[in-house]
């Protein structure tokens, strides 16, 4: 009997060991979905009269820190960043403060989603450690939303800041000083909430701060601001629109690109005729004849001049308040020559003009040496328009469905700045049937002002079609290619037929852009009528989350 009992005891121990082994297996059991829990902190969270320089946080399990440099928001910002240890998995976090703390100030450390458990990465979402160097914790707050002034979606990690209005306040504070309070939209939110504020008067600013230094760099960063100072407390929900302001014009020293062309980089805006700089090129005291054009897709101007024997040239550039003078050596280099190419090849859409690009700027046109015929060899009347700044020659004519056109350009029809003319050129294009296109009619409702620019864009934000309305509320986009379109409307306040950005120091907001809430599906041989209520805000659809494979 004793033997049997020993057998049973022995069997029970074996089963117990197997059961323990199974429970300890890394492949068994339910997945851990519980975030870490803060068990205690030294000093306690939300403590007052803080005097030390070290904080210790204790969690119920091993945690790890992820993307701390992006996720952690310290408000008010500290000049010297605290040291946060360890960088490896641990149940403890130690914060060593390396800055002199302001008196009677509430500080908050918002860790965002940077604290996660070591095994499954479950985040301790938006954990905040708060303390005050004074007798009480400031408890006021404001909230709002952030959007992009021009693009459909705003970028992630936008900082929202408050600057205290006091005797030392200057508008330039955003360039030079840290804000009094700061928060961040992080990587998923378009809303913000600034908490633990004290009552007062503030400048409210949003900033896409690419350098992460809480300072506004107008050449790189985007900014949005409340035009009026705000007071705390209040229950206003603020909306801030981010824009990248256009720099004031500045020219850079030109370089020689060829034997008859200079390249000059610039900052600022030169795309409209009334915004272009005055450029004077000299050989000693002799003013040289020039043509100035845009280098495609670059912030550079091309300065064309007749070949000249000289060791150096001088260039004067004037625009608005800017005046620049440059002198530079030139060498005998290969010269640019006339070359003409067609923008369209094959199909010419009904909304497009047939366009030729020239490698050198044109100055002479003889339309009698240009012939446009259809497939029946019938001559078709046309008009021409030359865009000198972009070096493009447009031919416009009445296009018919399912037709083939031949553009014949005889020698001498086009003459460039260097008195060179074209050889014989022939181009062929065809049109599609009207049934291959769709029509979109947009009915504007609740437009608060005119003129309005209405644009159709693709998913990349590229403008595919545009119409300008000074009073009409029905905007027709006829014969457009089948596609998914985004509609946006721009209130053209200065009536220059383009969107204009804002300026922080001038307290000028960017021109308002309104997006239609959904993409519009225009199909071949369809007529789409769409009401666009400009009083309704655009609400982006939430991003769909995809489960990661285990």
TABELRA-V685273 format. One line per field, one symbol per residue. phi: phi as a letter, one per 40 degrees, with the letter a starting at -180 (. if undefined). Layout:
# TABELRA-V685273
phi = ???
This chain:
# TABELRA-V685273
phi = .cccccccccccccccccccccccccbbgcccbcccbccaabcccgcbfcbcbabbbbbcacbbbbfcccccbbbccbcbcccbbccbcacbbbbbcbbccccfbcbbbccfbccacccbgccccfcbbbabcbcaccbcabaibbbccbccbcccfccbbbbccbcccbdcdccbbcccbaaacfcbcbbbacbfcbcibacbbbaccccfbfbcbccbccbaaccbcbbbcabcccbbbcabcccccabbdcbccacaabbbcabhbbcbdcbcccbbbbbfcccccbbbbccdgbcabbbcacdacacabbbbbbafccbbbbbacbbcbcccbcabbcccbgcbcccbbcbbbbcbccbbbbcccbbbbcccgccbcabbabcccbfbbbbbaccbcfbbbbbbbcdgcbbccbgbbcccbbbbbbbcccccbbbbbbbcbfccabcbcbbbbcccgccbaabbbcaccbbbbcfbcdacbbbbbbccccfbgacbccacccfbccccbbbccbcbcbbcgbbbbbcbccccccbccccccbcccc
